[in-house]
Amino acid sequence: MSTRVTEHLRVLIANERKDRLALVAPIVVGLGHEVIAREIDVADVGAVTARERPDVALVGLGDSSEHALELIDKIVREAACPVIVLLHARDPAFVKEASKRGVFAHISDADVEDWQASIDIVLRRFAEYHDLEGAFGRRALTERAKGILMERHAIDEASAFEMLRAHARTDNRKLVDLAAAVVDGHRLLPRQPRTRSPH
């Protein structure tokens, strides 16, 4: 990820305390980013996250750790962006619980000068995580397609893979795209599974 990508980010800030939101927003703007939403209510944050598609979300620990954890849950479920916990005081127990909910990092009011470096690191790790997740997803899709072809054509795993690869070449398509088509009911599938011939 280039530095240019992290120069101007769209940032969602979520905290149950309006006074904390008011303090954090100018810091984020001072780093050259845009605050796209400031959310307090757990019920609203999921919809706002889905609608605004922020690059990163900062969730502050206000008066209630349960409220902050609910905010994290909603954002992680809705967003294709990393969540960073913003702490106003040390709270190892909360950080541990937040990490279970899917946050990528935590930053502190005491380290405002380190916020940008932390955001950069988080965005890099998040991109790597999605690349890895995508690779696992592509592999799982290919495995499912092979399984379907093995069952429908009464062939072994190597033959199923070769069938996928040959059709991908012939159709000038990516293997993973063809695998998705097979899983979705592609034309390679016979109407009825063939019975295996006795060996």
Contact map, one row per residue, 1 for C-alpha under 8 A:
1110100000000000000000000000000000000000000000000000000000000000000000000000000000000000000000000000000000000000000000000001000000000000000000000000000000000000000000000000000000000000000000000000000
1111110000000000000000000000000000000000000000000000000000000000000000000000000000000000000000000000000000000000000000000000000000000000000000000000000000000000000000000000000000000000000000000000000
1111111000000000000000000000000000000000000000000000000000000000000000000000000000000000000000000000000000000000000000000000000000000000000000000000000000000000000000000000000000000000000000000000000
0111111100000000000000000000000000000000000000000000000000000000000000000000000000000000000000000000000000000000000000000000000000000000000000000000000000000000000000000000000000000000000000000000000
1111111110000000000000000000000000000000000000000000000000000000000000000000000000000000000000000000000000000000000000000000000000000000000000000000000000000000000000000000000000000000000000000000000
0111111110000000000000000000000000000000000000000000000000000000000000000000000000000000000000000000000000000000000000010000000000000000000000000000000000000000000000000000000000000000000000000000000
0011111110000000000000000000000110000000000000000000000000000000000000000000000000000000000000000000000000000000000000000000000000000000000000000000000000000000000000000000000000000000000000000000000
0001111111000000000000000000000111000000000000000000000000000000000000000000000000000000000000000000000000000000000000000000000000000000000000000000000000000000000000000000000000000000000000000000000
0000111111100000000000000000000111000000000000000000011100000000000000000000000000000000000000000000000000000000000000000000000000000000000000000000000000000000000000000000000000000000000000000000000
0000000111110000000000000000000011110000000000000000011100000000000000000000000000000000000000000000000000000000000000000000000000000000000000000000000000000000000000000000000000000000000000000000000
0000000011111000000000000001000011111000000000000000011111000000000000000000000000000000000000000000000000000000000000000000000000000000000000000000000000000000000000000000000000000000000000000000000
0000000001111100000000000000000000111110000000001000010111000000000000000000000000000000000000000000000000000000000000000000000000000000000000000000000000000000000000000000000000000000000000000000000
0000000000111110000010011000000000101110000000000000000011110000000000000000000000000000000000000000000000000000000000000000000000000000000000000000000000000000000000000000000000000000000000000000000
0000000000011111000010000000000000000111000010000000000011110000000000100000000000000000000000000000000000000000000000000000000000000000000000000000000000000000000000000000000000000000000000000000000
0000000000001111110110000000000000000111000000000000000000111100000100000000000000000000000000000000000000000000000000000000000000000000000000000000000000000000000000000000000000000000000000000000000
0000000000000111110000000000000000000011100000000000000000011111001100000000000000000000000000000000000000000000000000000000000000000000000000000000000000000000000000000000000000000000000000000000000
0000000000000011111110000000000000000001000000000000000000000110000000000000000000000000000000000000000000000000000000000000000000000000000000000000000000000000000000000000000000000000000000000000000
0000000000000011111111000000000000000001000000000000000000000000000000000000000000000000000000000000000000000000000000000000000000000000000000000000000000000000000000000000000000000000000000000000000
0000000000000000111111100000000000000000000000000000000000000000000000000000000000000000000000000000000000000000000000000000000000000000000000000000000000000000000000000000000000000000000000000000000
0000000000000010111111110000000000000000000000000000000000010100000000000000000000000000000000000000000000000000000000000000000000000000000000000000000000000000000000000000000000000000000000000000000
0000000000001110111111111000000000000100000000000000000000000000000000000000000000000000000000000000000000000000000000000000000000000000000000000000000000000000000000000000000000000000000000000000000
0000000000000000011111111100000000000000000000000000000000000000000000000000000000000000000000000000000000000000000000000000000000000000000000000000000000000000000000000000000000000000000000000000000
0000000000000000001111111110000000000000000000000000000000000000000000000000000000000000000000000000000000000000000000000000000000000000000000000000000000000000000000000000000000000000000000000000000
0000000000001000000111111111000000000000000000000000000000000000000000000000000000000000000000000000000000000000000000000000000000000000000000000000000000000000000000000000000000000000000000000000000
0000000000001000000011111111100000100000000000000000000000000000000000000000000000000000000000000000000000000000000000000000000000000000000000000000000000000000000000000000000000000000000000000000000
0000000000000000000001111111110000000000000000000000000000000000000000000000000000000000000000000000000000000000000000000000000000000000000000000000000000000000000000000000000000000000000000000000000
0000000000000000000000111111111000000000000000000000000000000000000000000000000000000000000000000000000000000001000000000000000000000000000000000000000000000000000000000000000000000000000000000000000
0000000000100000000000011111111111100000000000000000000000000000000000000000000000000000000000000000000000000000000000000000000000000000000000000000000000000000000000000000000000000000000000000000000
0000000000000000000000001111111111100000000000000000000000000000000000000000000000000000000000000000000000000000000000000000000000000000000000000000000000000000000000000000000000000000000000000000000
0000000000000000000000000111111110000000000000000000000000000000000000000000000000000000000000000000000000000000000000000000000000000000000000000000000000000000000000000000000000000000000000000000000
0000000000000000000000000011111110000000000000000000000000000000000000000000000000000000000000000000000000000000000100000000000000000000000000000000000000000000000000000000000000000000000000000000000
0000001110000000000000000001111111000000000000000000000000000000000000000000000000000000000000000000000000000000000000000000000000000000000000000000000000000000000000000000000000000000000000000000000
0000001111100000000000000001111111100000000000000000000000000000000000000000000000000000000000000000000000000000000000000000000000000000000000000000000000000000000000000000000000000000000000000000000
0000000111100000000000000001100111110000000000000000000000000000000000000000000000000000000000000000000000000000000000000000000000000000000000000000000000000000000000000000000000000000000000000000000
0000000001111000000000001001100011111100000000000000000000000000000000000000000000000000000000000000000000000000000000000000000000000000000000000000000000000000000000000000000000000000000000000000000
0000000001110000000000000000000001111100000000000001010000000000000000000000000000000000000000000000000000000000000000000000000000000000000000000000000000000000000000000000000000000000000000000000000
0000000000111000000000000000000000111110000000010001000000000000000000000000000000000000000000000000000000000000000000000000000000000000000000000000000000000000000000000000000000000000000000000000000
0000000000011110000010000000000000111111000000000000000000000000000000000000000000000000000000000000000000000000000000000000000000000000000000000000000000000000000000000000000000000000000000000000000
0000000000011111000000000000000000001111110110000000000000000000000000000000000000000000000000000000000000000000000000000000000000000000000000000000000000000000000000000000000000000000000000000000000
0000000000000111110000000000000000000111110110000000000000000000000000000000000000000000000000000000000000000000000000000000000000000000000000000000000000000000000000000000000000000000000000000000000
0000000000000001000000000000000000000011111110000000000000000000000000000000000000000000000000000000000000000000000000000000000000000000000000000000000000000000000000000000000000000000000000000000000
0000000000000000000000000000000000000011111111000000000000000000001001100100000000000000000000000000000000000000000000000000000000000000000000000000000000000000000000000000000000000000000000000000000
0000000000000000000000000000000000000000111111000000000000000000000000000000000000000000000000000000000000000000000000000000000000000000000000000000000000000000000000000000000000000000000000000000000
0000000000000000000000000000000000000011111111110000000000000000000000000000000000000000000000000000000000000000000000000000000000000000000000000000000000000000000000000000000000000000000000000000000
0000000000000100000000000000000000000011111111111000000000000000000000100110000000000000000000000000000000000000000000000000000000000000000000000000000000000000000000000000000000000000000000000000000
0000000000000000000000000000000000000000011111111100000000000000000000000110110000000000000000000000000000000000000000000000000000000000000000000000000000000000000000000000000000000000000000000000000
0000000000000000000000000000000000000000000111111110000000000000000000000000010000000000000000000000000000000000000000000000000000000000000000000000000000000000000000000000000000000000000000000000000
0000000000000000000000000000000000001000000111111111000000000000000000000000000000000000000000000000000000000000000000000000000000000000000000000000000000000000000000000000000000000000000000000000000
0000000000010000000000000000000000000000000011111111110000000000000000000010011000000000000000000000000000000000000000000000000000000000000000000000000000000000000000000000000000000000000000000000000
0000000000000000000000000000000000000000000001111111100000000000000000000000011000000000000000000000000000000000000000000000000000000000000000000000000000000000000000000000000000000000000000000000000
0000000000000000000000000000000000000000000000111111100000000000000000000000000000000000000000000000000000000000000000000000000000000000000000000000000000000000000000000000000000000000000000000000000
0000000000000000000000000000000000011000000000011111110000000000000000000000000000000000000000000000000000000000000000000000000000000000000000000000000000000000000000000000000000000000000000000000000
0000000000000000000000000000000000000000000000001111111000000000000000000000001110000000000000000000000000000000000000000000000000000000000000000000000000000000000000000000000000000000000000000000000
0000000011110000000000000000000000010000000000001001111110000000000000000000001110000000000000000000000000000000000000000000000000000000000000000000000000000000000000000000000000000000000000000000000
0000000011100000000000000000000000000000000000000000111110000000000000000000000111000000000000000000000000000000000000000000000000000000000000000000000000000000000000000000000000000000000000000000000
0000000011110000000000000000000000000000000000000000011111000000000000000000000011110000000000000000000000000000000000000010000000000000000000000000000000000000000000000000000000000000000000000000000
0000000000111100000000000000000000000000000000000000011111100000000000000010000011110000000000000000000000000000000000000000000000000000000000000000000000000000000000000000000000000000000000000000000
0000000000111100000000000000000000000000000000000000000111110000000000000000000000111100000000000000000000000000000000000000000000000000000000000000000000000000000000000000000000000000000000000000000
0000000000001110000000000000000000000000000000000000000011111000000100110000000000111100000000000000000000000000000000000000000000000000000000000000000000000000000000000000000000000000000000000000000
0000000000001111000100000000000000000000000000000000000001111100000100000000000000001111000000000000000000000000000000000000000000000000000000000000000000000000000000000000000000000000000000000000000
0000000000000011000000000000000000000000000000000000000000111111100100000000000000001111000000000000000000000000000000000000000000000000000000000000000000000000000000000000000000000000000000000000000
0000000000000011100100000000000000000000000000000000000000011111101100000000000000000000000000000000000000000000000000000000000000000000000000000000000000000000000000000000000000000000000000000000000
0000000000000001100000000000000000000000000000000000000000001111100000000000000000000000000000000000000000000000000000000000000000000000000000000000000000000000000000000000000000000000000000000000000
0000000000000001000000000000000000000000000000000000000000001111111100000000000000000000000000000000000000000000000000000000000000000000000000000000000000000000000000000000000000000000000000000000000
0000000000000000000000000000000000000000000000000000000000001111111110000000000000000000000001000000000000000000000000000000000000000000000000000000000000000000000000000000000000000000000000000000000
0000000000000000000000000000000000000000000000000000000000000001111111000000000000000000000000000000000000000000000000000000000000000000000000000000000000000000000000000000000000000000000000000000000
0000000000000001000000000000000000000000010000000000000000000101111111100000000000000000000000000000000000000000000000000000000000000000000000000000000000000000000000000000000000000000000000000000000
0000000000000011000000000000000000000000000000000000000000111101111111110000000000000000000000000000000000000000000000000000000000000000000000000000000000000000000000000000000000000000000000000000000
0000000000000000000000000000000000000000000000000000000000000000111111111000000000000000000000001100100000000000000000000000000000000000000000000000000000000000000000000000000000000000000000000000000
0000000000000000000000000000000000000000010000000000000000000000011111111100000000000000000000000000000000000000000000000000000000000000000000000000000000000000000000000000000000000000000000000000000
0000000000000100000000000000000000000000010010000000000000100000001111111110000000000000000000000000000000000000000000000000000000000000000000000000000000000000000000000000000000000000000000000000000
0000000000000000000000000000000000000000000000000000000000100000000111111111000000100000000000000100111000000000000000000000000000000000000000000000000000000000000000000000000000000000000000000000000
0000000000000000000000000000000000000000000000000000000000000000000011111111100000000000000000000000110000000000000000000000000000000000000000000000000000000000000000000000000000000000000000000000000
0000000000000000000000000000000000000000010011000000000000000000000001111111110000000000000000000000000000000000000000000000000000000000000000000000000000000000000000000000000000000000000000000000000
0000000000000000000000000000000000000000000011001000000010000000000000111111111000100000000000000000000000000000000000000000000000000000000000000000000000000000000000000000000000000000000000000000000
0000000000000000000000000000000000000000000000000000000000000000000000011111111111100000000000000000111000000000000000000000000000000000000000000000000000000000000000000000000000000000000000000000000
0000000000000000000000000000000000000000000001000000000000000000000000001111111000000000000000000000000000000000000000000000000000000000000000000000000000000000000000000000000000000000000000000000000
0000000000000000000000000000000000000000000001101100000000000000000000000111111100000000000000000000000000000000000000000000000000000000000000000000000000000000000000000000000000000000000000000000000
0000000000000000000000000000000000000000000000001100110000000000000000000011111111000000000000000000000000000000000000000000000000000000000000000000000000000000000000000000000000000000000000000000000
0000000000000000000000000000000000000000000000000000111000000000000000000001011111000000000000000000000000000000000000000000000000000000000000000000000000000000000000000000000000000000000000000000000
0000000000000000000000000000000000000000000000000000111110000000000000000001001111100000000000000000000000000000000000000000010000000000000000000000000000000000000000000000000000000000000000000000000
0000000000000000000000000000000000000000000000000000001110000000000000000001001111110000000000000000001100000000000000000110010000000000000000000000000000000000000000000000000000000000000000000000000
0000000000000000000000000000000000000000000000000000000111100000000000010011000011111000000000000000011110000000000000000000000000000000000000000000000000000000000000000000000000000000000000000000000
0000000000000000000000000000000000000000000000000000000111100000000000000000000001111100000000000000001111100000000000000000000000000000000000000000000000000000000000000000000000000000000000000000000
0000000000000000000000000000000000000000000000000000000001111000000000000000000000111110000000100100001011100000000000000000000000000000000000000000000000000000000000000000000000000000000000000000000
0000000000000000000000000000000000000000000000000000000001111000000000000000000000011111000000000000000001111000000000000000000000000000000000000000000000000000000000000000000000000000000000000000000
0000000000000000000000000000000000000000000000000000000000011000000000000000000000001111111000000000000001111000000000000000000000000000000000000000000000000000000000000000000000000000000000000000000
0000000000000000000000000000000000000000000000000000000000011000000000000000000000000111110000000000000000011100000000000000000000000000000000000000000000000000000000000000000000000000000000000000000
0000000000000000000000000000000000000000000000000000000000000000000000000000000000000011111000000000000000011000000000000000000000000000000000000000000000000000000000000000000000000000000000000000000
0000000000000000000000000000000000000000000000000000000000000000000000000000000000000011111100000000000000000000000000000000000000000000000000000000000000000000000000000000000000000000000000000000000
0000000000000000000000000000000000000000000000000000000000000000000000000000000000000010111111100000000000000000000000000000000000000000000000000000000000000000000000000000000000000000000000000000000
0000000000000000000000000000000000000000000000000000000000000000000000000000000000000000011111110000000000000000000000000000000000000000000000000000000000000000000000000000000000000000000000000000000
0000000000000000000000000000000000000000000000000000000000000000000000000000000000000000001111111000000000000000000000000000000000000000000000000000000000000000000000000000000000000000000000000000000
0000000000000000000000000000000000000000000000000000000000000000100000000000000000000000001111111100000000000000000000000000000000000000000000000000000000000000000000000000000000000000000000000000000
0000000000000000000000000000000000000000000000000000000000000000000000000000000000001000001111111110000001000000000000000000000000000000000000000000000000000000000000000000000000000000000000000000000
0000000000000000000000000000000000000000000000000000000000000000000000000000000000000000000111111111000000000000000000000000000000000000000000000000000000000000000000000000000000000000000000000000000
0000000000000000000000000000000000000000000000000000000000000000000010000000000000000000000011111111100000000000000000000000000000000000000000000000000000000000000000000000000000000000000000000000000
0000000000000000000000000000000000000000000000000000000000000000000010010000000000001000000001111111111000000000000000000000000000000000000000000000000000000000000000000000000000000000000000000000000
0000000000000000000000000000000000000000000000000000000000000000000000000000000000000000000000111111111110000000000000000000000000000000000000000000000000000000000000000000000000000000000000000000000
0000000000000000000000000000000000000000000000000000000000000000000000000000000000000000000000011111111000000000000000000000000000000000000000000000000000000000000000000000000000000000000000000000000
0000000000000000000000000000000000000000000000000000000000000000000010011001000000000000000000001111111000000000000000000000000000000000000000000000000000000000000000000000000000000000000000000000000
0000000000000000000000000000000000000000000000000000000000000000000000011001000000100000000000000111111100000000000000000000000000000000000000000000000000000000000000000000000000000000000000000000000
0000000000000000000000000000000000000000000000000000000000000000000000010001000001111000000000000111111111000000000000000000000000000000000000000000000000000000000000000000000000000000000000000000000
0000000000000000000000000000000000000000000000000000000000000000000000000000000001110000000000000010011111000000000000000100010000000000000000000000000000000000000000000000000000000000000000000000000
0000000000000000000000000000000000000000000000000000000000000000000000000000000000111000000000000010001111100000000001000100000000000000000000000000000000000000000000000000000000000000000000000000000
0000000000000000000000000000000000000000000000000000000000000000000000000000000000011110000000100000001111110000000000000000000000000000000000000000000000000000000000000000000000000000000000000000000
0000000000000000000000000000000000000000000000000000000000000000000000000000000000011110000000000000000011111010001001000000000000000000000000000000000000000000000000000000000000000000000000000000000
0000000000000000000000000000000000000000000000000000000000000000000000000000000000000111100000000000000001111111000000000000000000000000000000000000000000000000000000000000000000000000000000000000000
0000000000000000000000000000000000000000000000000000000000000000000000000000000000000111100000000000000000111111000000000000000000000000000000000000000000000000000000000000000000000000000000000000000
0000000000000000000000000000000000000000000000000000000000000000000000000000000000000001000000000000000000011111000000000000000000000000000000000000000000000000000000000000000000000000000000000000000
0000000000000000000000000000000000000000000000000000000000000000000000000000000000000000000000000000000000111111111000000000000000000000000000000000000000000000000000000000000000000000000000000000000
0000000000000000000000000010000000000000000000000000000000000000000000000000000000000000000000000000000000011111111000000000000000000000000000000000000000000000000000000000000000000000000000000000000
0000000000000000000000000000000000000000000000000000000000000000000000000000000000000000000000000000000000000011111100000000000000000000000000000000000000000000000000000000000000000000000000000000000
0000000000000000000000000000000000000000000000000000000000000000000000000000000000000000000000000000000000000011111111000000000000000000000000000000000000000000000000000000000000000000000000000000000
0000000000000000000000000000000000000000000000000000000000000000000000000000000000000000000000000000000000100011111111100000000000000000000000000000000000000000000000000000000000000000000000000000000
0000000000000000000000000000001000000000000000000000000000000000000000000000000000000000000000000000000000000000111111110000000000000000000000000000000000000000000000000000000000000000000000000000000
0000000000000000000000000000000000000000000000000000000000000000000000000000000000000000000000000000000000000000011111111000000000000000000000000000000000000000000000000000000000000000000000000000000
0000000000000000000000000000000000000000000000000000000000000000000000000000000000000000000000000000000010100000011111111100000000000000000000000000000000000000000000000000000000000000000000000000000
0000000000000000000000000000000000000000000000000000000000000000000000000000000000000000000000000000000000000000001111111110000000000000000000000000000000000000000000000000000000000000000000000000000
0000010000000000000000000000000000000000000000000000000000000000000000000000000000000000000000000000000000000000000111111111000000000000000000000000000000000000000000000000000000000000000000000000000
0000000000000000000000000000000000000000000000000000000000000000000000000000000000000000000000000000000000000000000011111111100000000000000000000000000000000000000000000000000000000000000000000000000
0000000000000000000000000000000000000000000000000000000000000000000000000000000001000000000000000000000110000000000001111111110000000000000000000000000000000000000000000000000000000000000000000000000
0000000000000000000000000000000000000000000000000000000100000000000000000000000001000000000000000000000000000000000000111111111000000000000000000000000000000000000000000000000000000000000000000000000
1000000000000000000000000000000000000000000000000000000000000000000000000000000000000000000000000000000000000000000000011111111100000000000000000000000000000000000000000000000000000000000000000000000
0000000000000000000000000000000000000000000000000000000000000000000000000000000000000000000000000000000000000000000000001111111110000000000000000000000000000000000000000000000000000000000000000000000
0000000000000000000000000000000000000000000000000000000000000000000000000000000011000000000000000000000100000000000000000111111111000000000000000000000000000000000000000000000000000000000000000000000
0000000000000000000000000000000000000000000000000000000000000000000000000000000000000000000000000000000000000000000000000011111111100000000000000000000000000000000000000000000000000000000000000000000
0000000000000000000000000000000000000000000000000000000000000000000000000000000000000000000000000000000000000000000000000001111111110000000000000000000000000000000000000000000000000000000000000000000
0000000000000000000000000000000000000000000000000000000000000000000000000000000000000000000000000000000000000000000000000000111111111000000000000000000000000000000000000000000000000000000000000000000
0000000000000000000000000000000000000000000000000000000000000000000000000000000000000000000000000000000000000000000000000000011111111100000000000000000000000000000000000000000000000000000000000000000
0000000000000000000000000000000000000000000000000000000000000000000000000000000000000000000000000000000000000000000000000000001111111110000000000000000000000000000000000000000000000000000000000000000
0000000000000000000000000000000000000000000000000000000000000000000000000000000000000000000000000000000000000000000000000000000111111111000000000000000000000000000000000000000000000000000000000000000
0000000000000000000000000000000000000000000000000000000000000000000000000000000000000000000000000000000000000000000000000000000011111111100000000000000000000000000000000000000000000000000000000000000
0000000000000000000000000000000000000000000000000000000000000000000000000000000000000000000000000000000000000000000000000000000001111111110000000000000000000000000000000000000000000000000000000000000
0000000000000000000000000000000000000000000000000000000000000000000000000000000000000000000000000000000000000000000000000000000000111111111000000000000000000000000000000000000000000000000000000000000
0000000000000000000000000000000000000000000000000000000000000000000000000000000000000000000000000000000000000000000000000000000000011111111100000000000000000000000000000000000000000000000000000000000
0000000000000000000000000000000000000000000000000000000000000000000000000000000000000000000000000000000000000000000000000000000000001111111110000000000000000000000000000000000000000000000000000000000
0000000000000000000000000000000000000000000000000000000000000000000000000000000000000000000000000000000000000000000000000000000000000111111111000000000000000000000000000000000100000000000000000000000
0000000000000000000000000000000000000000000000000000000000000000000000000000000000000000000000000000000000000000000000000000000000000011111111100000000000000000000000000000000000000000000000000000000
0000000000000000000000000000000000000000000000000000000000000000000000000000000000000000000000000000000000000000000000000000000000000001111111110000000000000000000000000000000000000000000000000000000
0000000000000000000000000000000000000000000000000000000000000000000000000000000000000000000000000000000000000000000000000000000000000000111111111000000000000000000000000000000100110010000000000000000
0000000000000000000000000000000000000000000000000000000000000000000000000000000000000000000000000000000000000000000000000000000000000000011111111100000000000000000000000000001100110000000000000000000
0000000000000000000000000000000000000000000000000000000000000000000000000000000000000000000000000000000000000000000000000000000000000000001111111110000000000000000000000000000000000000000000000000000
0000000000000000000000000000000000000000000000000000000000000000000000000000000000000000000000000000000000000000000000000000000000000000000111111111000000000000000000000000000000100010000000000000000
0000000000000000000000000000000000000000000000000000000000000000000000000000000000000000000000000000000000000000000000000000000000000000000011111111100000000000000000000000000000110110000000000000000
0000000000000000000000000000000000000000000000000000000000000000000000000000000000000000000000000000000000000000000000000000000000000000000001111111110000001001100100000000000000100000000000000000000
0000000000000000000000000000000000000000000000000000000000000000000000000000000000000000000000000000000000000000000000000000000000000000000000111111111000001001000000000000000000000000000000000000000
0000000000000000000000000000000000000000000000000000000000000000000000000000000000000000000000000000000000000000000000000000000000000000000000011111111100000000000000000000000000000110000000000000000
0000000000000000000000000000000000000000000000000000000000000000000000000000000000000000000000000000000000000000000000000000000000000000000000001111111111100001000000000000000000000000000010000000000
0000000000000000000000000000000000000000000000000000000000000000000000000000000000000000000000000000000000000000000000000000000000000000000000000111111111111011000000000000000000000000000000000000000
0000000000000000000000000000000000000000000000000000000000000000000000000000000000000000000000000000000000000000000000000000000000000000000000000011111111100000000000000000000000000000000000001100000
0000000000000000000000000000000000000000000000000000000000000000000000000000000000000000000000000000000000000000000000000000000000000000000000000001111111000000000000000000000000000000000011011100000
0000000000000000000000000000000000000000000000000000000000000000000000000000000000000000000000000000000000000000000000000000000000000000000000000000111111100000000000000000000000000000000011001100000
0000000000000000000000000000000000000000000000000000000000000000000000000000000000000000000000000000000000000000000000000000000000000000000000000000111111110000000000000000000000000000000000001111000
0000000000000000000000000000000000000000000000000000000000000000000000000000000000000000000000000000000000000000000000000000000000000000000000000000111011111011000000000000000000000000000000000000000
0000000000000000000000000000000000000000000000000000000000000000000000000000000000000000000000000000000000000000000000000000000000000000000000000000010001111111000000000000000000000000000000000000000
0000000000000000000000000000000000000000000000000000000000000000000000000000000000000000000000000000000000000000000000000000000000000000000000000110010000111111100000000000000000000000000000000000000
0000000000000000000000000000000000000000000000000000000000000000000000000000000000000000000000000000000000000000000000000000000000000000000000000000000000011111110000000000000000000000000000000000000
0000000000000000000000000000000000000000000000000000000000000000000000000000000000000000000000000000000000000000000000000000000000000000000000000000010000111111111000000000000000000000000000000000000
0000000000000000000000000000000000000000000000000000000000000000000000000000000000000000000000000000000000000000000000000000000000000000000000000110110000111111111100000000000000000000000000000000000
0000000000000000000000000000000000000000000000000000000000000000000000000000000000000000000000000000000000000000000000000000000000000000000000000100000000001111111110000000000000000000000000000000000
0000000000000000000000000000000000000000000000000000000000000000000000000000000000000000000000000000000000000000000000000000000000000000000000000000000000000111111111000000000000000000000000000000000
0000000000000000000000000000000000000000000000000000000000000000000000000000000000000000000000000000000000000000000000000000000000000000000000000000000000000011111111100000000000000000000000000000000
0000000000000000000000000000000000000000000000000000000000000000000000000000000000000000000000000000000000000000000000000000000000000000000000000100000000000001111111110000001001100000000000000000000
0000000000000000000000000000000000000000000000000000000000000000000000000000000000000000000000000000000000000000000000000000000000000000000000000000000000000000111111111000001000000000000000000000000
0000000000000000000000000000000000000000000000000000000000000000000000000000000000000000000000000000000000000000000000000000000000000000000000000000000000000000011111111100000000000000000000000000000
0000000000000000000000000000000000000000000000000000000000000000000000000000000000000000000000000000000000000000000000000000000000000000000000000000000000000000001111111110000001000000000000000000000
0000000000000000000000000000000000000000000000000000000000000000000000000000000000000000000000000000000000000000000000000000000000000000000000000000000000000000000111111111111001000000000000000000000
0000000000000000000000000000000000000000000000000000000000000000000000000000000000000000000000000000000000000000000000000000000000000000000000000000000000000000000011111111100000000000000000000000000
0000000000000000000000000000000000000000000000000000000000000000000000000000000000000000000000000000000000000000000000000000000000000000000000000000000000000000000001111111100000000000000000000000000
0000000000000000000000000000000000000000000000000000000000000000000000000000000000000000000000000000000000000000000000000000000000000000000000000000000000000000000000111111100000000000000000000000000
0000000000000000000000000000000000000000000000000000000000000000000000000000000000000000000000000000000000000000000000000000000000000000000000000000000000000000000000011111110000000000000000000000000
0000000000000000000000000000000000000000000000000000000000000000000000000000000000000000000000000000000000000000000000000000000000000000000000000000000000000000000000011111111011000000000000000000000
0000000000000000000000000000000000000000000000000000000000000000000000000000000000000000000000000000000000000000000000000000000000000000000000000000000000000000000000010001111111000000000000000000000
0000000000000000000000000000000000000000000000000000000000000000000000000000000000000000000000000000000000000000000000000000000000000000000001000000000000000000000110010000111111100000000000000000000
0000000000000000000000000000000000000000000000000000000000000000000000000000000000000000000000000000000000000000000000000000000000000000010011000000000000000000000000000000011111110000000000000000000
0000000000000000000000000000000000000000000000000000000000000000000000000000000000000000000000000000000000000000000000000000000000000000000000000000000000000000000000000000111111111000000000000000000
0000000000000000000000000000000000000000000000000000000000000000000000000000000000000000000000000000000000000000000000000000000000000000000000000000000000000000000100110000111111111100000000000000000
0000000000000000000000000000000000000000000000000000000000000000000000000000000000000000000000000000000000000000000000000000000000000000000011011100000000000000000100000000001111111110000000000000000
0000000000000000000000000000000000000000000000000000000000000000000000000000000000000000000000000000000000000000000000000000000000000000000011001000000000000000000000000000000111111111000000000000000
0000000000000000000000000000000000000000000000000000000000000000000000000000000000000000000000000000000000000000000000000000000000000000000000000000000000000000000000000000000011111111110000000000000
0000000000000000000000000000000000000000000000000000000000000000000000000000000000000000000000000000000000000000000000000000000000000000000000001001000000000000000000000000000001111111111110000000000
0000000000000000000000000000000000000000000000000000000000000000000000000000000000000000000000000000000000000000000000000000000000000000000010011001000000000000000000000000000000111111110000000000000
0000000000000000000000000000000000000000000000000000000000000000000000000000000000000000000000000000000000000000000000000000000000000000000000000000000000000000000000000000000000011111110000000000000
0000000000000000000000000000000000000000000000000000000000000000000000000000000000000000000000000000000000000000000000000000000000000000000000000000000000000000000000000000000000001111111010000000000
0000000000000000000000000000000000000000000000000000000000000000000000000000000000000000000000000000000000000000000000000000000000000000000000000000000000000000000000000000000000001111111110000000000
0000000000000000000000000000000000000000000000000000000000000000000000000000000000000000000000000000000000000000000000000000000000000000000000000000000000000000000000000000000000000100111111000000000
0000000000000000000000000000000000000000000000000000000000000000000000000000000000000000000000000000000000000000000000000000000000000000000000000000000000000000000000000000000000000100011111000000000
0000000000000000000000000000000000000000000000000000000000000000000000000000000000000000000000000000000000000000000000000000000000000000000000000000100110000000000000000000000000000100111111100000000
0000000000000000000000000000000000000000000000000000000000000000000000000000000000000000000000000000000000000000000000000000000000000000000000000000000110000000000000000000000000000000001111111000000
0000000000000000000000000000000000000000000000000000000000000000000000000000000000000000000000000000000000000000000000000000000000000000000000000000000000000000000000000000000000000000000011111000000
0000000000000000000000000000000000000000000000000000000000000000000000000000000000000000000000000000000000000000000000000000000000000000000000000000000100000000000000000000000000000000000001111100000
0000000000000000000000000000000000000000000000000000000000000000000000000000000000000000000000000000000000000000000000000000000000000000000000000000001111000000000000000000000000000000000001111110000
0000000000000000000000000000000000000000000000000000000000000000000000000000000000000000000000000000000000000000000000000000000000000000000000000000001111000000000000000000000000000000000000011111000
0000000000000000000000000000000000000000000000000000000000000000000000000000000000000000000000000000000000000000000000000000000000000000000000000000000001000000000000000000000000000000000000001111100
0000000000000000000000000000000000000000000000000000000000000000000000000000000000000000000000000000000000000000000000000000000000000000000000000000000001000000000000000000000000000000000000000111110
0000000000000000000000000000000000000000000000000000000000000000000000000000000000000000000000000000000000000000000000000000000000000000000000000000000000000000000000000000000000000000000000000011111
0000000000000000000000000000000000000000000000000000000000000000000000000000000000000000000000000000000000000000000000000000000000000000000000000000000000000000000000000000000000000000000000000001111
0000000000000000000000000000000000000000000000000000000000000000000000000000000000000000000000000000000000000000000000000000000000000000000000000000000000000000000000000000000000000000000000000000111
